[in-house]
């Protein structure tokens, strides 16, 4: 599994709830955790275009 970004340092962005997006390929071992919805969708689209695999994105 790859992670494109890590969680913010404690104390920063107080009151802001981080959104995470889980990208999963159902045909191979590709998996990613993204903090931006567009980045997650782009990663899924690139993997699908390159491999033809079934990839989904879910918000955590």
N, C-alpha and C positions, 0 to 999 in steps of 0.2 A: 504494500500500500504506500502511496506517496501522498505527502501533504504539501500543498502549495504555500501555505502560510500558517504561522502558529498563532495561538491565542494572544491577545493583547496582554501587556504587563498588568499585574494587579494594580488597581487604583486608577488606571486610565479609563476614559470613557465611562465614568460612573453613571449609572442609570440607563445605559445603552445595552440592550440584550443582543449578543452576537448571533447572527444567522449562519448556519453551516449547511452545506450542500454535499450530499454523498453521491458520488458518481460510481456506478457499478456496471461492469461488463458481465453479461450472463453467459458468454461463450469462452472467456479466458480469465486470467487472474488480475486483470487491470482493475484498479480501484483507487479512488482519490477522495480526499476531503477538501472542499473549497469553501472560502468565506464569501465569495461573490457569485451570485446566480448566473451572471453572464459568462464568467470564467468556467463555471461548471458545465453550462450548456455547450460552450465552445469546445471544451475538452471532449465531451460526449460525442459531439458532431464530428470532430476530427478523427476520433477512434473509429466511429461508424463508417466514415468515408474511406478510411485507410484499410479497414479489415472487413467491413460488411457485417460486423457483430451487432448483437442486440445490447444496447447500452441504455441505462435509465439514470435519471437524476432525481433524488428525493431530498426535500428539505428536512433537516433534523430539528 
